[in-house]
Amino acid sequence: MSEYVLAIHAGAGAGVRGDAEEIEQVRAGLRDALLAGQHVLAADGCALDAVERAVCALEACDLFNAGRGSVLNSDGAVEMDASIMCGRTAAAGAVAGVTTIVHPVSAARAVIARTPHVLLVGAAADAFAVRAGIAVADPSSFVTVARRAQFDLARRGGPIDADFGTVGAVALDRAGHLAAATSTGGTIDQAPGRVGDSPIIGAGTWAADGRCAVSATGSGEMIMRTALAHEIDARLRFGAESIDQAAAAAVALVTALGGGAGCIAIDAEGRVAMPFNTAAMLRGVARDGGTPLIAIGAELLAS
C-alpha cells in the first residue's frame, strides 16, 4: 500500500490583493478543499473520487474562478469548463462552455460514466447534466457581486489583476492510483464560446498510473500550444527526468511563449512539484496522516 498524497491549486496570477481577513478566507477555502479530498483518501477511497471532491469544494467557494465565482465573459455571462482523468484506466471526461451546472467537475465525471465520449460542450452538456442527475442552477446564481464589479472595471478600461484562477487537484491513493481534475470560469471578458486548456486532456489535465497526474493553470491558449500536462508525462517517460525537472521544463515552455502558468504535478512515488512563473499560485498539499499545508506566493507550504 502507498501513502496517499493530495495537491490542489486555485490559480496562478498576481496573488491575493486583499487584507489579512481576505487572505485568511482564501487559505480557509484551500484548506476546506484539501480536507474534502483527504477525507476520501484517508478512508481508502480512490484518487478519482478524491480529486472530484476537492475540486467540488473549490467550485463551491466563490473566491475562486470556478463554479459560483467564475469570471464573466464579454457578454457579462458565466461559461465554465472542467475535466477529470483516471490514471488507472486512462478514462477522461470533460465539459466546456456550460452555464447552469453547479459542479462542472462532477458533470465531467458523469461523461466518463454515462457516455462513450470525452468532451461535451455548451447547451447539450447542460442538458446532459440534467439527465445525469447533476445539480443545476439559474445562470445568474453563478455571478457574484465581486465578479460583476471586476467585469465593470474591465469594461471601463481599468486594470485587471488575476487574483484567483482556475482550480484543480491531483491525487495518489493508497492503492497507488493517480487522478487529476481541473475546473475554471475561463478568463475575464473572454469571447463567448472561448474554451481554454482546462477541459482539454493533455493540456490542462493529465493522469497516468506509474508516471504522473497534472493540473495546469494560467494562459490557456499557451498551455494548449505546449500540451503542458502531457509534456510532463512525456519527459518522465522519455527524458528520465524527475517530477520537479519535468514540471519546471513544461512551465518554461509557456514562459518562452510569453505566457503565465503554473501546475501541480504528482508522480507515482508521491513526490509533488508545484512550479509557476507568476507572482503567486494558490496551492496546498495534504499527505497521509499529515496536516494540510497551504501557500500563496513564493513562501514554503505552511499549515
Secondary structure, DSSP 8 states (H G I E B T S, - for coil): ----EEEEEEEEES---S-HHHHHHHHHHHHHHHHHHHHHHHTT--HHHHHHHHHHHHHH-TTSSSSTT----TTS---EEEEEEETTT--EEEEEEESSBS-HHHHHHHHHHH-S-SEEEHHHHHHHHHHTT--B--GGGG--HHHHHHHHHHHTT------S--EEEEEE-TTS-EEEEEEE---TT--TT---STTSBTTTEEEETTTEEEEEEE-HHHHHHHTHHHHHHHHHHHS---HHHHHHHHHHHHHHTT--EEEEEEETT--EE--BSSSEEEEEEEETT---EEESSSS--B-
